[in-house]
Amino acid sequence: MEFTGYMDFWFTDRPLIERVEPFAKLGVKRLDVWCWRLIDIAGIAEECKRHGSILNSTFDHDMGSLADPADNEKTLRTWAETLEMAERYNVEHLFIFSNQIDIIDGKEWSKRLSGNYSEPLQYANLLDQTEKIMKMVEQTNVEVWVECLNQNPIRGDILVRDHELAADWVRRMDHPQFRLAFDCYHQQRNAGNLIYGMEKFWGLYPTFHIGDVPTRNEPGTGEINFPNLVKKLKELGYDGLIGMEFRPSTTEAEAFEKVKAIFQA
């Protein structure tokens, strides 16, 4: 298993571009960053190159909603732009969500749909758009990761809000470049059943994201029994990525030591 570091959550006392080096000093060389359009992605890519690090993943905050037919032109256009960016800066993975999330007055809101569409109609549109997006993805080396988003604290309706539907999305696409991101934080807040989900969706997820509930700090600060999850990962033979998508409650070095003590025991 290899750890990946989330730049938006760690070393927040300094500019984003200056967070590459302290991650590298900790030995974390795969880095994830949110909202590529809002940051100096070129500068971060150059800094990663300087430290021998890899831009592991990102996503587009303004990608449009796959669940909304009115956004169909936008989603195809923004995905074309995002794939071009990923190829240019060697970003290996891109996240895909059913709904666009907007920040309004400092709070996260699911973008309002253009009409009163039923969930089956939304899902049918999502699947159709995903097929078109994957035709573009096939022309690259990028892998797309499906992530369900929980509605706490995100406000408004989200179509793909649990791993059951996210896994169905992946299985329907049946594409080697379209995988599931298993996110403990989102799953626990939405549905729980973490070990059940790890078993049921085995083979679909190449990345396993950790963040305790309810505070989204490092493992051991909340209600999730991470030692049991690690035991199950080892039973399953998991050897993928561990995404440290949490806010350290103390120093980054101390939080990382706690993670290693659990996952490398």
C-alpha positions in Angstrom: 0.0 0.0 0.0 1.2 3.5 -0.8 0.1 6.7 0.9 -1.1 9.8 -1.0 -1.3 13.2 0.5 -4.1 15.8 0.1 -2.6 19.2 -0.3 -5.8 21.0 0.5 -5.8 19.5 4.0 -2.2 19.4 5.1 0.4 22.1 5.7 -2.3 24.8 5.4 0.0 27.4 7.1 1.7 28.0 3.8 0.8 28.6 0.1 -0.3 25.5 -1.8 2.8 25.4 -4.0 5.0 25.3 -0.9 3.3 22.2 0.5 5.0 19.8 -2.0 8.4 19.9 -0.3 7.2 19.1 3.3 5.2 16.1 1.9 8.4 15.0 0.2 10.3 15.3 3.4 7.7 13.0 5.1 8.2 10.5 2.2 4.8 11.1 0.7 5.5 11.5 -3.1 2.0 11.1 -4.5 -0.1 14.2 -4.1 -3.7 15.0 -4.6 -5.1 18.5 -5.0 -8.7 19.9 -5.4 -10.1 22.2 -8.1 -7.4 22.5 -10.7 -8.9 25.6 -12.4 -8.6 27.6 -9.2 -4.9 26.9 -8.5 -1.5 27.3 -10.2 -1.5 23.7 -11.5 1.4 24.4 -13.8 3.5 25.7 -10.9 2.5 22.8 -8.7 3.4 20.3 -11.4 6.8 21.9 -11.8 7.4 21.8 -8.0 6.4 18.1 -8.0 8.9 17.5 -10.8 11.6 19.2 -8.8 11.0 17.0 -5.7 10.4 13.8 -7.6 6.7 13.8 -6.7 3.7 12.8 -8.7 0.4 14.7 -9.2 -1.8 11.8 -8.3 -5.3 13.3 -8.7 -7.4 16.4 -9.1 -10.9 17.4 -10.2 -12.7 20.3 -11.9 -14.9 22.3 -9.5 -16.9 23.7 -12.5 -17.5 20.5 -14.5 -21.3 20.7 -14.6 -23.7 18.1 -13.3 -23.9 14.8 -15.1 -27.3 14.4 -13.6 -28.7 17.5 -15.3 -29.5 17.2 -19.1 -29.1 21.0 -19.4 -25.4 20.6 -18.5 -24.6 18.0 -21.2 -22.7 20.4 -23.5 -20.8 21.8 -20.5 -19.8 18.5 -19.1 -18.3 17.3 -22.3 -16.5 20.6 -22.9 -15.0 20.7 -19.4 -14.0 17.1 -19.4 -12.1 17.7 -22.7 -10.3 20.6 -21.1 -9.6 18.7 -17.9 -8.2 15.7 -19.8 -5.9 18.0 -21.9 -4.6 19.5 -18.6 -4.1 16.1 -17.1 -2.0 14.9 -20.1 0.0 18.1 -20.1 0.9 17.9 -16.4 1.0 14.1 -16.0 -1.9 13.9 -13.6 -2.7 10.2 -13.3 -6.2 10.2 -11.9 -9.3 12.4 -12.2 -12.4 12.4 -10.0 -15.9 12.3 -11.4 -19.1 13.2 -9.5 -22.7 13.1 -10.3 -23.4 16.7 -9.3 -21.4 19.9 -9.4 -20.8 21.3 -5.9 -20.7 25.1 -5.5 -19.5 27.2 -2.6 -22.1 29.7 -1.6 -21.5 32.0 1.4 -18.8 29.6 2.6 -21.0 26.5 2.5 -21.1 23.6 0.0 -24.3 23.3 -2.1 -25.2 20.8 -4.8 -25.8 22.8 -7.9 -29.6 23.2 -8.5 -30.9 21.1 -11.4 -32.4 23.0 -14.3 -35.7 21.0 -14.0 -37.7 18.6 -11.8 -36.0 15.5 -13.2 -36.7 12.1 -11.6 -33.7 10.2 -10.2 -34.1 7.5 -12.9 -33.9 10.1 -15.6 -30.9 11.8 -13.9 -29.1 8.5 -13.8 -29.9 7.6 -17.4 -28.4 11.0 -18.4 -25.4 10.4 -16.2 -24.7 7.1 -17.8 -25.1 8.4 -21.3 -22.7 11.3 -20.7 -20.2 9.1 -19.0 -20.0 6.9 -22.1 -19.2 9.9 -24.2 -16.6 11.1 -21.7 -14.9 7.7 -21.6 -14.5 7.9 -25.4 -12.3 10.9 -24.7 -10.6 9.2 -21.7 -9.6 6.3 -23.9 -7.3 8.6 -25.9 -5.3 9.2 -22.7 -3.5 7.3 -20.0 -5.8 8.9 -17.3 -7.8 6.8 -14.9 -11.2 8.2 -13.8 -12.3 7.6 -10.2 -16.0 7.7 -9.2 -16.6 9.3 -5.8 -19.9 9.4 -4.0 -20.5 12.5 -1.9 -22.3 12.6 1.4 -25.1 15.2 2.1 -23.6 16.1 5.4 -22.4 18.8 5.3 -23.1 19.3 1.5 -26.5 20.8 1.1 -29.0 20.0 -1.6 -29.6 16.7 -3.5 -26.8 14.6 -4.7 -27.6 11.7 -7.1 -24.7 9.4 -6.4 -24.4 9.7 -2.6 -23.4 6.2 -1.5 -21.1 3.4 -2.6 -24.0 1.2 -3.8 -24.9 3.5 -6.6 -21.3 4.5 -7.3 -20.4 0.8 -7.7 -23.3 0.3 -10.0 -22.1 3.2 -12.1 -18.6 1.6 -12.4 -20.0 -1.8 -13.2 -22.3 -0.4 -15.9 -19.4 1.3 -17.6 -17.3 -1.8 -17.4 -14.2 0.1 -18.4 -10.6 -0.5 -17.2 -10.1 3.3 -16.9 -13.2 3.8 -14.8 -12.9 2.8 -11.2 -14.3 3.4 -7.7 -12.8 5.5 -5.0 -13.7 3.9 -1.7 -14.0 6.8 0.8 -14.4 5.8 4.4 -15.5 9.3 5.5 -18.3 9.7 2.9 -19.5 6.1 3.3 -19.6 6.2 7.1 -21.6 9.5 7.1 -24.0 8.3 4.5 -24.5 4.6 5.1 -21.9 3.0 7.4 -21.4 -0.7 6.6 -17.7 -0.1 5.8 -16.5 -3.7 6.0 -19.6 -4.9 4.2 -18.9 -2.4 1.4 -15.2 -3.3 1.3 -16.1 -6.9 0.6 -19.0 -6.2 -1.7 -17.1 -3.8 -3.9 -13.8 -5.7 -3.8 -12.0 -5.4 -7.2 -13.6 -2.1 -8.1 -11.5 0.3 -6.0 -7.8 1.0 -6.5 -7.8 3.8 -3.9 -9.0 3.8 -0.3 -9.5 7.2 1.4 -9.2 7.7 5.1 -10.7 10.4 7.3 -12.4 9.8 10.7 -15.9 10.7 11.5 -17.3 13.2 12.4 -14.4 15.7 12.3 -12.5 14.4 9.2 -9.2 14.2 11.2 -6.7 11.4 11.1 -7.7 7.8 12.1 -8.1 7.3 15.8 -9.8 10.6 16.4 -13.4 9.5 15.8 -15.8 6.6 15.6 -14.3 4.5 12.8 -12.5 1.3 13.8 -9.6 1.7 11.4 -7.6 -1.3 12.8 -10.5 -3.5 11.8 -10.6 -2.0 8.4 -6.9 -2.5 7.9 -7.3 -6.2 9.0 -10.0 -6.6 6.3 -7.8 -4.9 3.6 -5.1 -7.4 4.4 -7.5 -10.3 4.3 -8.7 -9.1 0.9 -5.1 -8.7 -0.4 -5.4 -5.0 -1.0 -2.2 -3.4 -2.3 -3.5 -0.1 -3.7 -3.4 3.6 -2.7 -4.3 5.0 0.7 -5.6 8.5 0.3 -5.0 10.6 3.4 -7.9 13.0 2.8 -8.1 14.4 6.3 -7.1 17.4 8.4 -4.3 16.5 10.9 -5.5 17.3 14.4 -2.0 17.9 15.6 1.1 18.2 13.4 1.3 16.6 10.0 4.3 14.5 11.1 2.4 13.2 14.2 -0.7 12.5 12.2 1.3 10.5 9.6 3.0 8.5 12.3 -0.5 7.6 13.6 -1.6 6.5 10.2 1.6 4.4 9.6 1.1 2.8 13.1 -2.3 1.6 12.0 -1.7 0.6 8.4 1.7 -0.8 8.7 1.1 -2.8 12.0 
